[in-house]
Amino acid sequence: MIDPRPVGYILGLLVATLGALMLVPMALDLASGDRHWLSFAETATITTVAGSMLALACANGRGQGTGLSLQQSFLLTTGSWVLLPVFGALPFMMGRPDASFTDAVFEAMSGFTTTGTTVFVGLDALPLGTNLWRGMLQWLGGLGIVIVAMIFLPVMKVGGMQFFRSEGFDTLGKILPRALDISTALIQIYLVLTMACVMTFLALGIPLFEAVVHALTTVSTGGFSSSDRSFGLFQGPAEYACAFFMVLASLPFVRFVQLAQGTFLPLWRDPQVRAYLRWNGYAIGLIVAYEVVTRNAPVLPTLRETTFNVISTFSGTGFSSVDLGLWGTFPFVLLIVVGLIGGCTSSTGCSVKVFRYLILLEAIKVQIRRLQSPSAVIFVDYEGRRVGEDVINSVILFFTMFILSFGVLSVLLSLTGLQTKTAITAAWTAIANVGPAFGPEVSATGAVDRFPAVAKWLMIGGMLVGRLELLSVFVLLTPRFWRS
């Protein structure tokens, strides 16, 4: 029988902390003279009290054992991404009379999962506190997923992440021996990247508020903007700066910790890092060449726009500086493909992740070589380490579940009345946590406010399972999990 008290205690503390953080946008609205601060004051009180009561109710179970069991880890991971968006949605419901419960939860789930798809139109007219809260939700979600990827997913053996267990707790553990120390180091790196991004945006002439909001959603690869024009407000050098930080946020954060300790080689030698940079370069080069040859587009502006938007899609950030629907069929299809790859593991990036593609490609190569030389003893290697069959099987299972989930979600969305293109791209953006959706039902600003409520709830479910690597959510639906 699973003891839910340790999980409930941690969830209560997280909810209470979320309530305390609501005081930040409240203070901003209060300072700007916007009465919307009252909504944040109410929701902060409700959230803090609810979280504190949950923690107190479960406090007698926190001393049971030395840590969380495997089942408790699954419950905590999924429970966090279910409970926190519900409370994170309260400011939207209480501060916007026109926002339904569905829209509020959709916006909060899109924030926490760093998907970036929005149901709000008229972002420029929202209270400052609301836009800041949207950015904070993504920043918190990005930090949370890095910690989950470093500490929980390797233990839970989700999607081949067990390969990194020895690295996270041995290689890194030689410097930082405890999970708490790992989390602290990751938070410090995350804060440094965020502050550096803010300062860079300010140096490029972006106003303070916009610089802060866009830095929060850049480093988290979330893509929420304070304007309906997204990053189109800041075309020019700021696009290159933003692209640089999106790339950094898509790299393994464990390498930044090692870099801070004075070790540069692991970052440079990481196959994920080199493949991610190389594949970005291929995509950018192909689209620039296509645009220059077929449309006689000017090289430098095309290079800037392509670099920004390809990296934004590849990393799963979802910013846009131009109308991507006007690029043509080939660039559009290529963007869909790179969105299905995503960033590196242990980063804020989303989708399948580069690591799994590398393992899959190596497994295919090995299988071909075995067919050519049946008596040869050949194994899959990664970073000079032998990859176990359990890792390969987990990766293949992940790909299978990802494709099935994407297909099923596309069909279900089409049954809600959405046209085929809209349904497919909506499933793509939800499962892969990419951000933009395309189709006639999508507003000119990129919002999905005109989607049926059922479609929005389907996307909410897709964003949840996509962000938590599918299997960590699906396993909770099996009777054996609760019996074991």
DAGI-V68021 format. One line per field, one symbol per residue. phi: phi as a letter, one per 40 degrees, with the letter a starting at -180 (. if undefined). A space follows every 10 residues. Layout:
phi=???
This chain:
phi=.ccccccccc cccccccccc cccccccccc ccgccccccc cccccccccc cccccccbcc bcccgcaccc ccccccccdc cccccccccd cccccbdccc cccccdcccc cccfcgcbbc bgccccddcc ccccccdccc cccccccccc bcccccfcfg ccccccccbb dcccbbcbcc cccccccccc cccccccccc ccccgcddcc cccccdcccc fcgcbcbccf cccbchdccc cccccccdcc cccccccccc cgbcddcccc dccccccccc cccccccccc ccccbfcccc ccccccdccc cccccgcgca baccccchcc cccccccccc cgcccgbccb gcgcdccccc ccccdccccc ccbdcccbbc bafgbccccc ccccccccdc cccccccccc cccccchccd cccccccdcc ccfchcbbic cccccgcbcc ccdccccccd ccccccccgg ccccccccdc dccc
